[in-house]
Every structure is written in C-alpha cells, then in structure tokens.
C-alpha cells in the first residue's frame, strides 16, 4: 500500500511544492495545518492552499502548547538577560513533537515539511541529518535538536533543491502561495520585538547603566530586553569607534559594551546537549555554528558528565550569545548541539 503522509501546509510555496513532489512519488497525502493563534492567515486561505493540491486538510489547534512552550520560553529567556531561539524549541516540541504525534494518530506513516535539509536512512534503522543543498536556505541548524524517532518519521522533499528551482517548479505546476512573505525566525512577532516583549510579554523597560569591559560607567540604556550580544545599534555612547554589546548583567540591570577587538571569546559553556547519533566518549573535533546566519567554525567540544560541556574555538569568536543554540557539524552532517550559557 502507498504510504500515507501528512504534509505541513503553511501557505507558502515551499510546502506546496513539497506536497506536489510527494504526490508525484505516490504518497497518499493529507494536509495538516497547526494553528498557533499567531497567524495572519484565515482558515479559508489555508483550505484554499490544500485545494490547489486536491488533498484533504486537517486543522490542528496547538495554541495553548505553542504559547507555553515557545512564547513563554521566548519572554522568560529575555527576562533572564539571554537571547532566545524559538525555532530550536518549536521544532522538537511542537512541529515534530505534538503535531507529528497527532498526525500519527490520524494514520500518517510520515510527516513532511518544506524544510531545506536532508535525512539519510541506514540499514540499522538509524537516521542522520545533513545540510540542505541550497546553502543560502539551509535550515538544518533549526532541526539539530530532533530525536532519532522524530527524524525516522520525517520527510524533507526540498532538501536537494535550491529555492530558485522550487519557485520555478511551483510556477510550472500552477501553484500559488497564499503567504507572500518568507517565513521569519520569530513567526509570532509581526512588528517590533521590543514592543512585543512589553505589550505581550509584560516586560517593563527599566533604564540602567552602560559600562565598558573595565567596569567604567559610560552611559544609560532604556531596558536590557532591547539588546543582545554582538548588537551595534542603539547603544548611543559616543566613542572613537563603534561600541558593541559584550554582555548583559540582569542582576545589576547593566549593559556591558566594548570595541570590536574586545568581542572575541575562546570558549563557552554549553548545557542540555542533544546528539543525533551516539554521543562521543570524549573530546571531539567538529565545526560549530553559534547562530543561524553564522558560518560554522572549527572547534573542539569537551563533554562533561552532566549533559553539557565546553566548546573551545580554534580562534577567538565574536558575538557568542548566551541563550542561543550551538549546533555541531562534521562537513555537511549535523551531529547535534546544545544551549550557550554565560561565559563571563
């Protein structure tokens, strides 16, 4: 019997083309759209996308879970003076967690999405995750915390395609996205992040001191939630060269800034490490990517016995941001990753 596959329908061209490719390969498709409470699209629009493919559509309400697991995490992380990465939480907990479970309960053998990443399956039943072919669209970073079970049931039909090829194929097949803009990293924020944190997150802006790396007070900020490590804009302290955010100190409500030459760090502490395959027994050489748009750099990871470890960069690395995910690569393969903790 042909496999039954749930395809996550967002309304964009990626999910439409992914679905069309699966139809071509003989999959029995059902569309699944998970409602988070933060979308601009109406249910009628999403149903219109499914009609283009002539497939049934299920609407799944995960609004409460999404708010608890993703939005609350986002706000509380900023309250701690850290910089969150909601996609790294949403993918394993919501999209390939709760939604995949619901799809399985509905009879789906697989769950497919329009992610630009690749999965390889091996005779022993294990799966390995690799970068997508299109380096500009590769989304393997955001999938690094998926488990073996989740990867074993996931399909990424666009992994070997470029975005240009996807758009061209969509046009050839008469597929029209109902979501015009590209997906954003923070899908639940439509305007200013600062405004969202104040109005929806309940964060109260508190002015505080700005100091340099030597502890000298050089200015005043209007709220720590407006700053993240590596940021240049908004500091408003005149100097001979631009200042960058080096650190935030929530306990003192203090922003630490410095010049670009003062940004580099040689190591950082990671917690809650997740390995896609078997964990290493000791230190391991790899390449580390410390945020989505970061070019992975050579490093050594030293695990500890508490599920974390230390990441040592071959050369000092700027803008190592506490709260972000550090994802490990060996060439194009994703090994796993963990959360960056404070290192100063």
Rosetta silent file (secondary structure, phi, psi, omega in degrees, C-alpha in Angstrom):
SEQUENCE: XXXXXXXXXXXXXXXXXXXXXXXXXXXXXXXXXXXXXXXXXXXXXXXXXXXXXXXXXXXXXXXXXXXXXXXXXXXXXXXXXXXXXXXXXXXXXXXXXXXXXXXXXXXXXXXXXXXXXXXXXXXXXXXXXXXXXXXXXXXXXXXXXXXXXXXXXXXXXXXXXXXXXXXXXXXXXXXXXXXXXXXXXXXXXXXXXXXXXXXXXXXXXXXXXXXXXXXXXXXXXXXXXXXXXXXXXXXXXXXXXXXXXXXXXXXXXXXXXXXXXXXXXXXXXXXXXXXXXXXXXXXXXXXXXXXXXXXXXXXXXXXXXXXXXXXXXXXXXXXXXXXXXXXXXXXXXXXXXXXXXXXX
SCORE:     score description
SCORE:     0.000 S_00000001
   1 L     0.000  143.058  179.097    0.000    0.000    0.000 S_00000001
   2 L   -64.190  142.801 -178.882    1.185    3.515   -0.767 S_00000001
   3 L   -65.434  144.386  175.864    2.499    5.386    2.297 S_00000001
   4 E   -98.051  124.500 -173.017    0.139    7.837    3.986 S_00000001
   5 E  -127.731  132.619  172.546    1.902   11.128    4.616 S_00000001
   6 E   -92.052  127.533  177.527    0.876   14.268    6.469 S_00000001
   7 E  -110.632  124.829  179.024    2.306   17.401    4.851 S_00000001
   8 E   -70.424  114.199 -178.186    2.511   20.542    6.982 S_00000001
   9 L   -99.407  114.516  179.724    0.712   23.225    4.954 S_00000001
  10 L  -101.324  -23.288 -175.554    1.764   26.758    5.859 S_00000001
  11 L   108.439   -9.174  179.001    0.524   28.545    2.745 S_00000001
  12 L   -88.346  170.383 -177.646    3.983   29.247    1.323 S_00000001
  13 H   -67.261  -29.687 -177.516    5.472   27.942   -1.906 S_00000001
  14 H   -63.113  -48.694 -178.723    7.827   25.576   -0.082 S_00000001
  15 H   -68.975  -33.086  178.221    5.094   23.437    1.484 S_00000001
  16 H   -65.945  -44.812  179.846    3.054   23.469   -1.745 S_00000001
  17 H   -69.193  -39.695  177.598    5.971   22.233   -3.864 S_00000001
  18 H   -58.052  -43.657  178.904    6.972   19.681   -1.214 S_00000001
  19 H   -64.216  -43.024 -179.601    3.429   18.303   -1.302 S_00000001
  20 H   -61.976  -39.527  178.698    3.382   18.215   -5.111 S_00000001
  21 H   -65.075  -39.892  179.688    6.643   16.256   -5.185 S_00000001
  22 H   -67.765  -38.645  175.605    5.285   13.707   -2.717 S_00000001
  23 H   -58.946  -42.946 -179.808    2.141   13.285   -4.798 S_00000001
  24 H   -61.448  -30.651 -178.294    4.350   12.616   -7.798 S_00000001
  25 L   -88.680    2.699  174.310    6.151    9.911   -5.811 S_00000001
  26 L    94.637   10.643  178.538    2.906    8.149   -4.966 S_00000001
  27 L   -74.348  141.328  170.261    2.265    9.256   -1.388 S_00000001
  28 E   -85.817  108.864 -169.924   -1.305    9.396   -0.142 S_00000001
  29 E   -98.361  145.789  162.972   -1.343   12.920    1.236 S_00000001
  30 E  -133.278  135.412  176.779   -3.312   14.747    3.845 S_00000001
  31 E   -79.921  146.902  175.576   -2.554   18.344    4.640 S_00000001
  32 E  -136.267  124.853  178.910   -2.105   19.364    8.236 S_00000001
  33 E  -119.487  121.189 -179.656   -2.076   22.974    9.394 S_00000001
  34 E   -97.735  124.401 -175.983   -1.287   23.669   13.023 S_00000001
  35 E   -88.770  120.616 -178.354   -2.988   26.722   14.436 S_00000001
  36 L  -103.069  -14.105 -176.368   -0.845   28.615   16.976 S_00000001
  37 L    92.518    0.945 -177.340   -3.024   31.680   17.479 S_00000001
  38 L  -120.797    4.218 -178.500   -0.431   33.999   15.936 S_00000001
  39 L   -78.414  152.706  172.162   -1.048   33.502   12.201 S_00000001
  40 L   -88.182  -21.736 -175.049   -2.345   36.178    9.860 S_00000001
  41 L   -75.037  144.279  173.600   -3.888   33.590    7.543 S_00000001
  42 L   -86.158  161.737  177.188   -7.543   32.627    7.788 S_00000001
  43 H   -63.207  -32.418  178.183   -8.624   29.005    7.779 S_00000001
  44 H   -63.943  -38.657  178.446  -10.313   29.638    4.422 S_00000001
  45 H   -65.642  -43.172  179.562   -6.962   30.691    2.943 S_00000001
  46 H   -64.430  -40.873  177.241   -5.223   27.580    4.237 S_00000001
  47 H   -63.182  -32.434  176.183   -8.005   25.401    2.884 S_00000001
  48 H   -64.480  -36.541  176.862   -7.517   27.149   -0.465 S_00000001
  49 H   -63.335  -43.669 -179.774   -3.883   26.046   -0.482 S_00000001
  50 H   -64.784  -34.690  179.391   -4.913   22.430    0.097 S_00000001
  51 H   -65.237  -29.426  176.786   -7.462   22.650   -2.733 S_00000001
  52 H   -60.325  -29.058 -177.637   -4.650   23.528   -5.150 S_00000001
  53 H   -99.024   -8.332 -177.621   -3.265   20.067   -4.418 S_00000001
  54 L    58.532   47.727  178.452   -6.668   18.348   -4.195 S_00000001
  55 L  -126.254  153.175  176.259   -5.854   16.873   -0.790 S_00000001
  56 E   -70.263  154.400 -178.301   -7.854   16.782    2.458 S_00000001
  57 E  -128.750  132.442  174.328   -6.821   19.232    5.175 S_00000001
  58 E  -110.609  132.237  175.791   -6.847   18.832    8.945 S_00000001
  59 E  -100.505  123.659 -177.174   -6.647   21.917   11.188 S_00000001
  60 E  -115.307  122.966 -179.641   -4.883   21.207   14.477 S_00000001
  61 E   -91.758  109.621  176.273   -5.114   23.710   17.321 S_00000001
  62 L  -119.189   27.198 -175.240   -1.864   23.759   19.318 S_00000001
  63 H   -58.095  -45.976 -179.344   -2.268   27.340   20.509 S_00000001
  64 H   -63.469  -45.420  179.874   -2.016   26.601   24.227 S_00000001
  65 H   -63.713  -44.144 -179.119    1.025   24.385   23.804 S_00000001
  66 H   -60.738  -41.748 -179.854    2.715   26.850   21.464 S_00000001
  67 H   -65.499  -43.536 -177.657    2.193   29.688   23.921 S_00000001
  68 H   -69.848  -45.753 -172.322    3.528   27.660   26.871 S_00000001
  69 H   -83.279  -32.065 -172.291    6.484   26.001   25.154 S_00000001
  70 H  -109.326  -55.962 -175.501    7.550   28.701   22.708 S_00000001
  71 H   -68.361  -46.320  178.442    6.180   32.155   23.532 S_00000001
  72 H   -62.381  -40.889  175.414    6.603   31.871   27.306 S_00000001
  73 H   -58.115  -43.956 -178.964   10.110   30.481   26.782 S_00000001
  74 H   -58.730  -47.868 -177.230   10.883   33.442   24.498 S_00000001
  75 H   -68.640  -47.846 -177.177    9.765   36.015   27.080 S_00000001
  76 H   -65.779  -30.418  177.081   11.351   34.383   30.129 S_00000001
  77 H   -65.485  -42.928  175.291   14.654   33.979   28.294 S_00000001
  78 H   -64.186  -37.128  178.777   14.752   37.716   27.630 S_00000001
  79 H   -61.617  -27.745  178.719   13.820   38.349   31.270 S_00000001
  80 L   -85.235    0.846 -178.634   16.962   36.438   32.245 S_00000001
  81 L    79.642   20.448  179.315   19.078   38.681   30.024 S_00000001
  82 L  -110.120  170.794  179.381   19.607   35.940   27.419 S_00000001
  83 L  -113.340  111.981 -174.839   18.758   35.762   23.706 S_00000001
  84 L   -76.778  163.679  172.415   16.249   33.010   22.837 S_00000001
  85 L  -133.115   87.563 -171.195   15.985   30.905   19.698 S_00000001
  86 H   -62.716  -29.640 -179.361   12.317   29.872   19.463 S_00000001
  87 H   -65.698  -33.654  179.342   12.664   27.677   16.356 S_00000001
  88 H   -68.611  -19.623  176.136   15.074   25.373   18.188 S_00000001
  89 H   -92.223  -42.893 -175.970   12.321   24.843   20.775 S_00000001
  90 H   -64.244  -42.667 -174.730    9.324   24.747   18.433 S_00000001
  91 H   -61.386  -52.030  179.573   10.631   22.108   16.036 S_00000001
  92 H   -74.533  -31.199 -173.722   11.231   19.264   18.541 S_00000001
  93 H   -89.453  -37.260 -174.258    8.429   20.215   20.974 S_00000001
  94 H  -108.491  -66.259 -172.372    5.606   21.412   18.716 S_00000001
  95 H   -62.777  -52.469 -179.781    6.054   20.750   14.990 S_00000001
  96 H  -100.022    9.764  174.437    7.813   17.371   15.200 S_00000001
  97 H  -106.017  -91.369 -175.994    6.522   16.739   18.712 S_00000001
  98 H   -62.396  -45.245 -176.860    2.828   17.362   19.323 S_00000001
  99 H   -67.035  -41.322  177.585    1.833   17.866   15.669 S_00000001
 100 H   -62.815  -39.317  178.146    3.703   14.768   14.494 S_00000001
 101 H   -61.775  -44.079  178.413    2.033   12.744   17.264 S_00000001
 102 H   -62.763  -42.637  179.096   -1.403   13.961   16.147 S_00000001
 103 H   -61.167  -40.401  178.047   -0.569   13.143   12.516 S_00000001
 104 H   -64.300  -39.757  178.472    0.432    9.622   13.541 S_00000001
 105 H   -65.067  -25.872  178.558   -2.836    9.231   15.466 S_00000001
 106 L   -84.296    0.471  175.999   -4.655   10.230   12.263 S_00000001
 107 L   102.569    7.585 -179.121   -2.973    7.344   10.461 S_00000001
 108 L   -78.563  136.724  174.220    0.037    9.041    8.864 S_00000001
 109 L   -83.197  -31.375 -176.714    3.189    6.984    8.397 S_00000001
 110 E  -132.780  159.661  168.156    5.294   10.069    7.737 S_00000001
 111 E  -127.298  125.089 -176.502    5.212   13.795    8.370 S_00000001
 112 E  -111.230  149.966  175.137    6.690   16.034    5.686 S_00000001
 113 E  -138.592  173.781  178.906    7.614   19.715    5.730 S_00000001
 114 L   -93.532   24.975  179.138    9.175   22.227    3.352 S_00000001
 115 L   -66.949  146.106  174.646   12.448   22.460    5.277 S_00000001
 116 L   -93.747   85.356  178.644   15.690   22.747    3.320 S_00000001
 117 E  -160.274  167.092 -176.810   17.580   19.857    4.915 S_00000001
 118 E  -130.040  145.475  175.235   18.293   16.211    4.132 S_00000001
 119 E  -119.611  134.161  172.550   17.874   12.929    6.017 S_00000001
 120 E  -113.607  135.644 -177.703   19.795    9.758    5.227 S_00000001
 121 E  -111.573  139.825 -172.972   18.478    6.421    6.484 S_00000001
 122 L  -118.202  157.671 -175.461   20.716    3.452    7.192 S_00000001
 123 L   -56.732  -27.694 -179.395   20.136   -0.342    7.272 S_00000001
 124 L   -80.374    2.971  177.385   20.469   -0.450   11.070 S_00000001
 125 L    93.354   -5.501 -179.276   17.434    1.855   11.351 S_00000001
 126 L   -83.719  158.846  178.021   19.329    4.994   12.322 S_00000001
 127 E  -124.064  150.014  175.145   18.940    8.364   10.637 S_00000001
 128 E  -130.924  145.001 -175.958   21.420   11.164   10.077 S_00000001
 129 E  -104.453  137.348 -178.757   20.694   14.816    9.334 S_00000001
 130 E  -132.234  159.109  176.473   22.548   16.845    6.694 S_00000001
 131 E   -59.871  153.508  171.607   22.529   20.402    5.398 S_00000001
 132 L   -73.215  157.248 -177.968   20.223   21.286    2.540 S_00000001
 133 L   -61.864  -39.211 -178.697   21.773   21.663   -0.897 S_00000001
 134 L   -80.364  104.696 -175.179   20.969   25.390   -1.050 S_00000001
 135 L   -63.516  -26.851 -179.985   23.494   26.958    1.340 S_00000001
 136 L   -77.593  -22.453 -178.373   21.517   30.208    1.465 S_00000001
 137 L  -111.751   -4.819 -177.311   18.323   28.442    2.540 S_00000001
 138 L   -47.253  127.398 -178.669   19.765   25.537    4.547 S_00000001
 139 L  -117.691   18.357 -178.750   17.637   25.025    7.691 S_00000001
 140 H   -61.468  -30.455  178.442   19.493   22.124    9.273 S_00000001
 141 H   -54.308  -44.756 -175.288   20.516   24.399   12.173 S_00000001
 142 H   -74.350  -10.788 -177.504   16.883   24.672   13.314 S_00000001
 143 H  -106.208    5.769 -170.763   16.419   20.874   13.176 S_00000001
 144 L   -66.244  -20.282 -176.838   19.504   19.927   15.182 S_00000001
 145 L   -98.032    9.662  176.427   17.579   19.034   18.350 S_00000001
 146 L   -71.061  147.015  179.710   15.280   16.464   16.698 S_00000001
 147 L   -85.793  170.413  175.126   15.490   12.936   18.077 S_00000001
 148 H   -59.180  -41.529 -179.656   16.140    9.731   16.167 S_00000001
 149 H   -63.143  -43.034 -179.586   12.438    8.831   16.442 S_00000001
 150 H   -65.742  -44.723  179.104   11.384   12.206   15.042 S_00000001
 151 H   -63.983  -35.048 -177.163   13.873   12.059   12.168 S_00000001
 152 H   -66.475  -18.863 -178.414   12.825    8.481   11.347 S_00000001
 153 L  -111.414    5.694 -176.384    9.276    9.700   10.637 S_00000001
 154 E  -101.607  149.652  174.842   10.158   12.994    8.916 S_00000001
 155 E  -131.579  135.406  177.146   10.447   13.778    5.203 S_00000001
 156 E  -125.219   83.139 -174.465   12.087   16.864    3.666 S_00000001
 157 L   -61.480  -21.111 -176.018   11.347   16.709   -0.084 S_00000001
 158 L   -93.148    1.549 -172.714   13.122   20.036   -0.792 S_00000001
 159 L   -57.175  -31.981 -178.258   16.444   19.097    0.790 S_00000001
 160 L   -99.985   12.729 -178.028   18.239   18.538   -2.517 S_00000001
 161 L  -113.169  158.410  171.531   16.703   21.565   -4.262 S_00000001
 162 L   -94.002  159.921  178.029   17.540   25.249   -4.443 S_00000001
 163 H   -61.809  -37.662  178.461   14.993   27.921   -3.656 S_00000001
 164 H   -60.033  -43.675  179.724   15.192   29.099   -7.270 S_00000001
 165 H   -66.318  -35.944  179.237   14.323   25.610   -8.506 S_00000001
 166 H   -64.790  -46.417  178.723   11.430   25.379   -6.041 S_00000001
 167 H   -60.853  -42.803 -178.937    9.943   28.661   -7.244 S_00000001
 168 H   -64.305  -43.974  179.904   10.338   27.606  -10.872 S_00000001
 169 H   -65.115  -38.580  177.340    8.721   24.219  -10.274 S_00000001
 170 H   -61.077  -42.158  179.149    5.869   25.857   -8.393 S_00000001
 171 H   -65.809  -41.290 -179.552    5.205   28.188  -11.311 S_00000001
 172 H   -62.652  -32.449 -177.051    5.341   25.309  -13.799 S_00000001
 173 L   -95.890    5.373  175.822    2.758   23.393  -11.771 S_00000001
 174 L    71.257   27.995 -179.478    0.484   26.381  -11.281 S_00000001
 175 L   -91.119  130.577 -176.749    0.932   26.534   -7.516 S_00000001
 176 L  -120.034  114.469  178.507    0.229   29.926   -5.932 S_00000001
 177 L   -64.874  142.468  176.044    1.381   30.639   -2.384 S_00000001
 178 L   -97.909   -8.098  175.188   -1.188   32.316   -0.176 S_00000001
 179 L  -110.161  107.554 -171.839    1.535   33.509    2.180 S_00000001
 180 L   -74.403  -38.473 -175.456    3.521   36.108    0.259 S_00000001
 181 L   -85.850  156.425  176.143    6.378   36.819    2.654 S_00000001
 182 L   -69.166  150.206  176.267    9.158   34.425    3.583 S_00000001
 183 L   -61.621  140.048 -179.991    8.936   32.716    6.960 S_00000001
 184 L  -102.956  159.326 -179.979   10.667   34.677    9.688 S_00000001
 185 L   -59.944  -40.353  179.838   12.771   33.331   12.565 S_00000001
 186 L  -109.323   88.377 -170.694   10.236   34.662   15.083 S_00000001
 187 L   -69.103  -21.792 -175.995    6.955   33.768   13.386 S_00000001
 188 L   -92.286    3.107  176.997    4.739   35.037   16.197 S_00000001
 189 L  -112.326  117.690 -177.546    6.081   38.605   16.122 S_00000001
 190 L   -95.274  -22.996 -179.481    4.690   40.728   13.312 S_00000001
 191 L  -122.429 -128.697 -178.027    6.216   44.077   14.313 S_00000001
 192 L   -78.174  133.435  175.629    8.854   45.190   16.771 S_00000001
 193 H   -63.366  -39.801  179.817   10.320   42.587   19.116 S_00000001
 194 H   -60.310  -44.092 -179.856   10.728   45.290   21.777 S_00000001
 195 H   -64.910  -41.401  178.499    7.059   46.206   21.532 S_00000001
 196 H   -59.939  -45.613 -177.807    6.022   42.548   21.725 S_00000001
 197 H   -63.348  -33.700  179.222    8.081   41.969   24.876 S_00000001
 198 H   -78.342  -49.338 -172.778    6.485   44.975   26.566 S_00000001
 199 H   -80.211  -41.744 -177.268    2.885   44.538   25.393 S_00000001
 200 L   -99.441  -28.405 -176.905    2.546   40.738   25.199 S_00000001
 201 L   -94.033  -11.550  178.479    5.399   39.626   27.439 S_00000001
 202 L    71.845   17.633  177.783    4.813   42.046   30.279 S_00000001
 203 L   -78.907  126.344 -179.878    8.443   43.127   30.416 S_00000001
 204 L   -95.046  118.341  179.430    8.741   46.556   31.992 S_00000001
 205 L   -60.149  127.311  178.580   11.552   48.662   30.495 S_00000001
 206 L  -124.853  113.284  175.658   13.994   49.664   33.245 S_00000001
 207 L   -59.409  147.827  179.863   16.751   52.171   32.495 S_00000001
 208 E  -159.169  178.250 -175.722   20.173   51.162   33.805 S_00000001
 209 E   -77.190  148.049  168.380   23.895   51.768   33.471 S_00000001
 210 E  -108.558  127.288  177.661   26.073   51.041   30.453 S_00000001
 211 E  -121.942  158.600  171.911   29.647   50.115   31.325 S_00000001
 212 E   -85.113 -178.447 -175.163   32.714   49.271   29.287 S_00000001
 213 L   -67.954  -12.889  178.877   34.561   45.976   29.757 S_00000001
 214 L   -95.794    1.991  177.669   36.616   47.565   32.554 S_00000001
 215 L    90.727    1.483 -179.819   33.526   48.443   34.555 S_00000001
 216 L   -77.580  131.176  179.130   33.553   52.185   33.875 S_00000001
 217 E   -76.723  124.316 -175.796   30.047   53.673   33.544 S_00000001
 218 E  -124.341   -0.016 -179.880   29.777   55.437   30.180 S_00000001
 219 E   176.296 -169.380 -178.979   26.041   55.863   29.644 S_00000001
 220 E  -133.627  135.843  175.428   22.481   54.736   30.322 S_00000001
 221 E  -102.851  165.471 -176.846   20.304   52.211   28.499 S_00000001
 222 L  -104.084    6.991  178.478   16.499   52.198   28.405 S_00000001
 223 L   154.147  124.156 -176.136   15.969   48.450   29.013 S_00000001
 224 H   -61.942  -27.097 -177.054   18.133   45.316   28.772 S_00000001
 225 H   -65.215  -10.616 -179.355   15.489   43.487   26.708 S_00000001
 226 H   -88.575    0.108 -172.481   16.396   45.748   23.772 S_00000001
 227 L  -129.614  148.051  174.818   19.939   44.363   23.490 S_00000001
 228 L  -138.254  154.063 -177.450   21.667   41.153   22.536 S_00000001
 229 L   -57.431  132.503 -179.147   25.341   40.191   22.454 S_00000001
 230 L    94.879  -11.171 -178.358   27.038   41.449   19.288 S_00000001
 231 L   -68.296  142.752  178.579   24.493   44.221   18.693 S_00000001
 232 L  -111.212  -38.018 -175.111   25.826   47.569   17.487 S_00000001
 233 L   -75.186  149.249  171.100   22.743   49.739   17.011 S_00000001
 234 L    86.552    1.774 -178.459   21.010   51.597   19.816 S_00000001
 235 L   -78.015  -39.827  172.632   23.907   51.893   22.257 S_00000001
 236 L    56.040   44.949  172.065   24.248   55.669   21.770 S_00000001
 237 L  -121.320  111.295 -178.489   27.550   56.143   23.553 S_00000001
 238 L   -64.261  139.726  179.523   29.975   58.354   21.570 S_00000001
 239 L  -160.124  174.124 -178.483   33.480   56.966   21.186 S_00000001
 240 L   -68.419  -21.273  176.311   36.431   56.875   18.803 S_00000001
 241 L  -148.665  163.787 -174.574   34.997   53.709   17.231 S_00000001
 242 L   -63.139  143.577  171.778   31.636   51.875   17.437 S_00000001
 243 L   -90.777  150.231  173.825   30.646   50.034   20.587 S_00000001
 244 E  -126.362  154.089  175.783   29.138   46.545   20.505 S_00000001
 245 E   -72.470  124.564  178.139   27.197   44.692   23.183 S_00000001
 246 E   -98.307  -37.600 -177.076   29.578   42.373   25.016 S_00000001
 247 E  -164.881  163.456  170.463   27.290   41.147   27.795 S_00000001
 248 E  -123.171  143.397 -178.838   24.180   41.855   29.845 S_00000001
 249 E  -123.349   87.269 -173.901   24.133   41.641   33.656 S_00000001
 250 H   -57.861  -38.217 -178.391   20.460   41.245   34.701 S_00000001
 251 H   -60.517  -27.610  178.967   21.202   41.272   38.433 S_00000001
 252 H  -109.179    1.081 -175.496   22.642   44.778   38.097 S_00000001
 253 L    51.514   42.146 -173.606   20.469   45.783   35.127 S_00000001
 254 E  -115.213  137.360  175.417   23.761   46.671   33.457 S_00000001
 255 E  -101.610  127.248  179.700   24.721   46.595   29.769 S_00000001
 256 E  -105.181  126.480 -179.064   28.394   45.854   29.032 S_00000001
 257 E  -125.220  161.932  178.620   29.805   47.204   25.777 S_00000001
 258 E  -162.846  175.516  177.696   33.188   47.184   24.098 S_00000001
 259 L   -80.352  164.724 -176.239   35.017   47.688   20.841 S_00000001
 260 H   -55.935  -37.065 -179.409   35.050   45.019   18.153 S_00000001
 261 H   -67.642  -12.375 -178.803   38.534   43.888   19.195 S_00000001
 262 H  -101.047    5.662 -174.252   37.147   43.121   22.674 S_00000001
 263 L   -85.724  -25.381 -170.410   34.344   40.838   21.483 S_00000001
 264 L   -69.639  139.203  172.880   36.218   37.596   20.885 S_00000001
 265 E  -127.182  148.958 -176.232   35.988   34.643   23.269 S_00000001
 266 E   -94.087  -15.263 -177.854   37.980   31.419   23.094 S_00000001
 267 E  -156.571  162.656  172.354   35.433   29.151   24.777 S_00000001
 268 E  -151.975  154.853  179.459   31.884   28.889   26.051 S_00000001
 269 E   -90.338  136.877  177.745   29.930   26.567   28.263 S_00000001
 270 E  -119.036  147.331  176.928   27.042   24.529   26.753 S_00000001
 271 E  -127.220  164.645  175.232   24.161   22.802   28.518 S_00000001
 272 E    52.060   52.493 -179.583   21.464   20.260   27.578 S_00000001
 273 E   -68.079  136.343  173.540   23.443   18.697   24.734 S_00000001
 274 E  -121.966  126.737  177.474   21.446   16.606   22.254 S_00000001
 275 E  -106.910  135.429  178.087   23.247   14.202   19.915 S_00000001
 276 L   -73.283  -39.998  176.016   21.513   12.872   16.807 S_00000001
 277 L  -104.928 -153.158 -179.379   23.689    9.767   16.812 S_00000001
 278 L   -70.795  132.229  179.195   25.725    8.078   19.537 S_00000001
 279 L   -63.728  146.653  178.183   27.306   10.589   21.975 S_00000001
 280 L   -69.759  152.475  179.640   31.105   10.795   21.861 S_00000001
 281 L   -84.613  -13.711 -179.635   33.046    9.152   24.687 S_00000001
 282 L  -157.912 -159.126 -178.459   35.446   12.081   24.960 S_00000001
 283 L   -61.911  148.317 -174.632   36.568   15.301   23.324 S_00000001
 284 E  -141.367  139.903  174.929   35.661   15.632   19.669 S_00000001
 285 E   -85.999  140.187 -178.562   36.721   17.848   16.781 S_00000001
 286 E  -162.787 -176.784  170.202   33.891   19.500   14.855 S_00000001
 287 E  -116.291  136.951 -174.625   32.649   22.728   13.348 S_00000001
 288 E  -115.046  136.117  177.211   30.312   24.858   15.447 S_00000001
 289 E  -116.261  116.289 -169.307   27.580   27.185   14.279 S_00000001
 290 L  -100.459    4.514  169.756   26.534   29.543   17.086 S_00000001
 291 L  -168.665  168.609 -170.757   23.524   31.161   15.393 S_00000001
 292 L   -59.822  -47.186 -176.299   21.540   30.625   12.209 S_00000001
 293 L   -87.620   14.180 -177.786   23.395   33.055    9.936 S_00000001
 294 L   -88.502  140.170  174.215   26.795   32.125   11.352 S_00000001
 295 L   -82.504  120.599 -176.472   29.443   30.378    9.264 S_00000001
 296 L   -55.153  138.042 -176.234   30.450   27.251   11.188 S_00000001
 297 E  -120.349  153.257  179.870   33.959   27.484   12.643 S_00000001
 298 E   -67.788  139.337 -177.156   36.464   24.800   13.727 S_00000001
 299 E  -159.024  171.041  174.305   36.298   23.934   17.403 S_00000001
 300 E  -122.027  134.616  176.379   36.742   21.178   19.973 S_00000001
 301 E  -110.086  129.972  177.851   33.952   20.014   22.230 S_00000001
 302 E  -113.595  106.436 -179.022   34.744   18.532   25.639 S_00000001
 303 E   -73.232  154.699  172.613   31.705   16.792   27.173 S_00000001
 304 L  -114.186 -173.390 -177.889   31.158   16.614   30.914 S_00000001
 305 L   -96.055   16.066 -178.272   29.183   14.114   32.999 S_00000001
 306 L  -118.824   16.897  178.837   26.206   16.459   33.463 S_00000001
 307 L    83.092   11.165  178.714   24.867   16.518   29.902 S_00000001
 308 L  -128.297 -151.136  178.886   26.824   19.643   28.948 S_00000001
 309 E   162.969 -173.236 -178.119   30.385   20.554   28.135 S_00000001
 310 E  -119.417  132.458  177.144   32.812   23.180   26.919 S_00000001
 311 E  -103.035  119.572 -178.542   33.176   24.400   23.352 S_00000001
 312 E  -110.447  116.689 -178.365   36.713   25.620   22.586 S_00000001
 313 E   -81.277  144.079  177.004   37.119   27.680   19.423 S_00000001
 314 E   -64.218  -33.176  177.458   40.296   27.402   17.348 S_00000001
 315 E  -134.151  148.857 -179.988   40.308   31.211   17.100 S_00000001
 316 E   -52.159  133.994 -174.755   38.516   33.790   19.283 S_00000001
 317 E  -113.862  127.268  178.670   34.918   34.071   18.139 S_00000001
 318 L   -81.108  159.998  173.236   32.875   37.308   18.391 S_00000001
 319 L    55.022   44.564  171.243   29.215   37.574   19.417 S_00000001
 320 L   -80.169  110.727 -163.753   28.948   34.265   21.259 S_00000001
 321 L  -106.001  112.805  176.627   25.455   34.837   22.608 S_00000001
 322 L   -58.088  134.200 -177.060   24.141   33.192   25.796 S_00000001
 323 L   103.551  -23.926  178.105   20.717   31.655   25.174 S_00000001
 324 L   -80.640  165.757  177.119   21.397   30.788   21.542 S_00000001
 325 E   -93.048  138.144  170.531   21.962   27.272   20.265 S_00000001
 326 E  -103.388  120.391 -176.238   25.394   25.994   19.266 S_00000001
 327 E  -110.257  135.247 -175.245   24.995   23.339   16.558 S_00000001
 328 E   -96.647  137.835  178.058   27.739   20.840   15.735 S_00000001
 329 E  -129.564  148.783  163.899   28.696   19.813   12.186 S_00000001
 330 E  -124.600  105.460 -169.527   31.094   17.375   10.572 S_00000001
 331 L    55.278 -118.033 -177.502   31.319   18.613    6.995 S_00000001
 332 L   -96.535   -1.229 -178.498   27.627   18.724    5.954 S_00000001
 333 E   -87.363  138.723  174.951   26.334   16.375    8.661 S_00000001
 334 E   -90.415  123.317 -178.973   24.601   17.713   11.774 S_00000001
 335 E   -91.768  -30.242 -175.968   25.873   15.943   14.889 S_00000001
 336 E   150.074 -153.500  179.490   23.733   17.701   17.485 S_00000001
 337 E   170.108 -178.078 -179.638   24.090   20.765   19.680 S_00000001
 338 E  -157.774 -178.070 -177.331   23.314   22.499   22.954 S_00000001
 339 E   -95.746  134.330  179.140   22.460   25.814   24.596 S_00000001
 340 E   -76.328  126.467  176.582   25.104   28.504   25.124 S_00000001
 341 L   -99.702  174.643  176.838   25.425   29.539   28.767 S_00000001
 342 L   -65.153  144.138 -176.155   27.068   32.626   30.230 S_00000001
 343 L  -127.475    0.406 -179.875   30.841   32.523   29.993 S_00000001
 344 L  -108.636    0.000    0.000   31.962   35.768   31.689 S_00000001
